[in-house]
Structures are given as C-alpha cells and as structure tokens.
C-alpha cells in the first residue's frame, strides 16, 4: 500500500492527529536514549485506546507491514529503533490508570502511563510501585515491561518482572490475549514472565496489572565517602555480608561526583575517590541500629566521612544527585554513552579495574555510577562526536567492558536490554542452539517477525544508519 | 524394542541396580502425593549422574519412547504419573551439591538433592535456601523447579522461581542446554523462568543454580487464637495493612487443630475457631515493636489468646505442628485429598465460606490449613476410600472449590501445579487460544511430546487408572 493511503487508513483508526508522517516531525523518533545508531520510521501512529492499537496492528498484519513499538523513548539499547519496520506504534496516548485496588494492592495501567504516575496515584494509601528507573518521571509502564527495567531500589524490591501480575498483549496479527491476572500464581507456563523483558518481539503490551508495594514507614539515607573506589567496593561487600538488606546501595566515582556537584551543588566531596549512597527502609524501629552497622562497616573500610541525611529534604537532594547523574555528565564532554553490564557483586572491584583498563587502552575517559549492591555497573564513556576515531574507540571500549563482565561470570546487560546495541554480543553468553531455541520461541508469537523485527538476536544489526551521536541532555 | 532389551540397554547406562522392572518394585511408583489416580510405569531408571540422564534420554529419543521424570514423589497434582510414558526417570540418585559459593550466595545442586539439605549445607555461613514446602525434608530441588514450589515463608521470600538463577536442562532429544547462570539478570527471553513450573514438559532439569538467602538474625513467632475463622481472616488483612511484612502468616481451623493436637500434643486450643501462626524475622532490633503491632491487630479482631514462642524450642514445636498438619489428618478419616487454590487475600473470608458450603452441599468434611497471607488455600477433604460415592463427592466438592476460587478472581492452583489433577480445569482460566499458544511453546522444546506427555493441558486425563485412594501417612 502506498504510504499516503496507509496514513489515511491509520488516521481512520487513530484520529486525524494520531498519525505523524511529516519528515520534520518524524525526526523526533529517529532514536531513543541509545544515540549511536539512528533510523527514522516512515509513519508514526499514536492510538488513543488499547482497542485502537489492536485495530492498527490488525491492519498492518493484513498489509504485511512490520511495526516497532515505542513508549517514551527513554530506552538505552535502541529497542525502539525501526529496523525494516516502516511503522512505529507509539503508546504515549494510552495514558489512563484504569483501576486501582488499594486493598489488594494492584493497579491496572495502560502502556503509556508514566512510571511515576502510578506511585503518585496511590501515595495517599501508603503504597507505591517499586521499580524506579532513573527515567521514572518520563518512562512508561509499557517500556518498563518490554525492557524488564530495574532501578536503584530493585536491590531490595526486585525488577519489573517481580511486580507485573498480568499483561494484555496485542499479538502481531492483531489478536488480543490476556496473560496472568490479579493473583500471584500463574498455572501453566509463565507467559507473563516470558513477555516481560521480551523487548516488544512478541507483540505490543497495551495494559499491565501491577503489584503495589507498601511504602516504608521510614528511611535512613547515608552518604559514605571513600578515598578509593576499591575501598568503597569492599564496603559494599561488607554491608551485604553484615545481614542488612539495604533498599538501595549506589556508587559514584570521582569523575561523576565532579559533574554532579557542578550541576546540582548538593555539597558532594569532589576530591573523594568514590561515594556510596546507602538507603535503608522499613519500620522505623530498628533502622538506626541497622544504620549503625552500615556505618561500622564503612569505617572499617576507611570511610573518611559519613553523612546521614537529616530530613526528607536532604534525602531528596542526595537522590536527585544520583538519579540525575547521567544528565550532569553532559558537562564533561560533548557526548557520552552509558554502558550497562552486571557481575557477581564480589567481583565489583575487578570490573572497576577492568573498566579503568579499557579506558586507558582506548584513551577514553570513563566515569562510574552504578547499582553496586547488585553488581550492576554503568560506566559512562565520554567522547566527542566530532571525532570519528573517538566514536570507534568508545565502541571498542564498550565491547571490552562487556567481555570483561562475561569473563568475571556476569552478563552483558543488567537492566537496559539488548535492543540493537548488544545483539552482536549475545553469542558471548549464548550458544547458537540457545539462540535458535529463543528465535523458535519468538516464532510461536510472531511467526512472520512483524513485531519489532531484528532486535535482540545477532542478525539484528542490519541497515541501521550508524553515525556520530548528538549530545543529549539527560536519560 | 522389547522391554527386556530396553532394560538391558538402560542398565548399561545407569548401572545394574539402576533399573527397576519387577512388578512389585514398580508398584512403589504408581502415584505421587496425589493418590486419586494411579498408573504404573513399565520401567524405572535411576541414573547416577547428569550425563547418564542425558544418555538415557538420548536412547529413549532414538527409540521413540516417552518418559516421565520423578524426584521424591511428594508432588500433589500427579505430575509424575506415567500417562503414555512407559519409562520413568527418577532423579533421586543425582544427590550431590556440586558447588557452594557462600560469598555470592549461590549453590549448584543436582536435581535429586533434597530441599532441606541445601539449607543444612550452608547454615554455618548464616545462609539458607528460602522456599520451604512442607515436604522439605523429602522433596527434591528438581521437583521444586518443575512445580515452582511454594511454602509458608514464600509470603515474604517468594516461590521457587524467585530463587533459581539457572538450570541445566536435558531436552527430549538428549541435548543438554544450560539456561541462566550465576548473576541475576538474563538477557533475551527468560527461559529459566519459563522452565521453572513447566512440570517436566520441556525436558528434565538435572542441575540448578540456586540463590541463597541470608538467615534472619532473629524471629518472633506468635500463635493467635480466634473464636471464628472469619475473625482470623479479618486479622490477616489487618496485619498486612499495618505495614508489617510477616515472614509467614498461616491459618489452621478447628478440625485441623484437633487432629494436630491429637498427633503432636503441642498444647493447641482445640476449641478455637481458628488460629493464626504469625512469624516475623529480620534484624533483632525492631521485631518486638512489629510484633506488638501484630498483637494489637489480633486483639482488635477479638483474639482470645496470644501466645508468643518464648524460645527456639517453642517456635520449633509450632512449626512442626503446622508443617505436619497434613500427616495428622490421617487421624480424622481413612483418606483425604488436599486441594490447592488461590484468591486475592481480601477474599479469604469469602472462599472460606465457599469451602464450607461445598462441604455441606456434597456432605464432605473439610478442614482448612493454609497460607493465609498469600490467599493460598489448602482445604483438606476427608473421606473413606471404601465408599465410591464419597470419592465422587470429594471430586465434585474439589471442583466447586476451584470454581469458587476463579469466580473470586483467583486461580486453580497456588503452588501444587496442574499435573493430571487439574488439567480439566485449565479452561476455567485460559481460552482455547491461550492453551494453544502454550502447547506451541511446548513444541519448541518437545515437538514429539516425549517429556512428561499428557500433563497440564486438558487432553491430559486419558488412560489413567482412577480408583479409590489408599490412606497415606504424610505429604
């Protein structure tokens, strides 16, 4: 079907303002938070209801046209990059929270509902939605489900898959299936668990039933300052070994501290080797004692300063500094690339050394801000987009870091997904037979490969325009 | 191949004592903890190593013979019942814990390792394996993985799937694949999550990498005594709403209390309507305050007595009473059948009434012992196997109860799986298309339906000898 006629038919389903086909407007959709590769869709459609999504998908199925789903575009592995998928289906207008059950602690949210809105909607009942990616003021539930998103507090509370009870999935032929439901156990195969993290390759999730978590009665939030990143890493192991289960346990190194302090002026020690941000939560009684233990461990590892947030404002300032660290990095270099990998947490000191070595080898400055308690690293590679040689060196350093993660018993992504970014690295972790089994699984849902084609698997990196990235404000 | 020749070839792989083919010996394997249906395998093979399992499966594949896996035979839904599967592969000799990593808190255990052994092996390091089915002194890791087993403490700690990081799976053609691994995140599709709970229909799990949990520093264990099961149910909701997260929150009704007290003499109040067993765990500081809150809620719901375990011995006695409740039921009737369903926890009072109504309707005595905090019910239906009419009424009452669970927004199994027992009820929860999608998924791993055929899905209840059950000592 000619593109103009398709646009007309899609407008009949999504409304006159529900289809984007002007080149200037389409440029907005050329990448997500992973900016090293770009591709522009031919059409973007923005349906207003789950039923309209199903109708759009059915039309595309009839016309044998592949599609790529997109939420808020905050993803970090190029999952929403159109690769041989002319139509992008954007869920941002599916923005209704359809049901709130405070007693049984669950919410039914449409795919385009922003993560933070869910917690806002139930705060009055002392509840919240636990997965808290740094992009939570912008990212959507649909994207969180597709990527199985994590966040600082997933150390204690688990990642997205631990908080999704059910989904409504539009299959690539437009059929709508409901998987899971309001209770915990799912007889038969765990199809909800299979769909969470499948990066849109089984179809498009339009609604999700989310588990809510009782908000903690109280918090203690500590900034522990160390002269070296090694000492901070050892303190991480010590805290975990002490029996305390922190709600979050984050690390930032000197490079990041400098950038964050310059941006937000929260009084961070810019001459420190690294800081840990340790948060405890739960019933108020006992928190002080637990924090005293954390402080003992930190002192034992030579912490030179322990700064306990005295009130909600100080706590908020520390978290703002951490969650906006990526944005602050814009001050350090014209461009940057956030890597994501994971190692067993006892290997954090090793991977930190490997990251430094990769930076030296390829002459790339690298900062570190990461979920230390999980062993989930986020090295930030700084570069200048105007230097093509430097872009190549960033890609090479990133590959080295991921290979080091695997060599240390870890994996090539902690929480950002595979997308197009890491498809070529999948063979580091999986045999050809494993990958074949996964593609066969996919074929059960999507035999014609119409839903987000060429993602996750190693054949994915085709025909995407690779170019030097532009600077981005924040992710 | 004639059965004698097959036995010879299997002996070459599993050792002379590794094949059971004498009818008397085979009778041991005619059922698991679900005794309402029975079927005897033609041969049982007990390999000693994962490699021998793979060799056995390869031989069966070549000979086009289907197999059924079995661990300790403690399952409660007939998952190990041979249905058109002449050969049973028993994993009980795969009993080695292969690796213990105390620092990163993981264990690699063979499939036949008994659940309790894992915790025993790491207790010195202050660690344990959290999923604790009542059968934990007997049931095996392989069976736990197949059934995604729960237990009382999964209220706080989650079920088996939350504690399995990776598995080694022998596919139905004998090929061995390793899924998942030592770190938390699994890029690509969550195949480990898919295999956990798949009841042996994707192949046979020979090894699992398990996450260990730091053992709590201290416990508080309370027995709260109520005049009615309704009051106890309301207290459950109140405790959860108070913000306390109990490690376990169990209920027993009057019928069960009488049986347990007669069997174990722990001083339970046999005239009570119901008791709650509430356990809190964590850092010692704060536990007393949290328990005070639990006690306040219980008193508010009219608890007539609150009995806090004063030491480890009292705590152990309470747990022994709860975990062996099923065994004690043998005193009440010649036979019993343990049902398993789940409802949203606010609907516990409703399902308790529906259970009582089903008992009256079909003239069956029913006791209740269940994971109240999860909404996971375990009505125990008492009957006499010598009365065929009564067996029919037990089956009818069980169906009514499961239908009531579904009508209340719940599901037909909380933790025992589908097996053969509940295959016919799957359409209560799933549309024909859903079930078709699941069988297609299965076909990715097992296109010829050689691994535990005729389980889970509604075509399963074929050619199994249904007969009146014998009395069993304990499950």
Interface residues (C-beta under 8 A of the other chain):
Chain A: X103 X104 X126 X148 X150 X158 X159 X161 X162 X175 X177 X179 X181 X182 X183 X184 X185 X186 X187 X188 X189 X190 X191 X193 X194 X196 X197 X198 X214 X217 X237 X241 X243 X244 X245 X282 X283 X285 X286 X287 X289 X290 X342 X343 X344 X345 X346 X374 X375 X376 X409 X410 X411 X412 X413 X414 X415 X417 X418 X422 X426 X429 X430 X431 X433 X434 X435 X437 X438 X440 X441 X442 X443 X444 X445 X456
Chain B: X103 X104 X126 X148 X150 X158 X159 X161 X162 X175 X177 X179 X181 X182 X183 X184 X185 X186 X187 X188 X189 X190 X191 X193 X194 X196 X197 X198 X214 X217 X237 X241 X243 X244 X245 X282 X283 X285 X286 X287 X289 X290 X342 X343 X344 X345 X346 X374 X375 X376 X409 X410 X411 X412 X413 X414 X415 X417 X418 X422 X426 X429 X430 X431 X433 X434 X435 X437 X438 X440 X441 X442 X443 X444 X445 X456
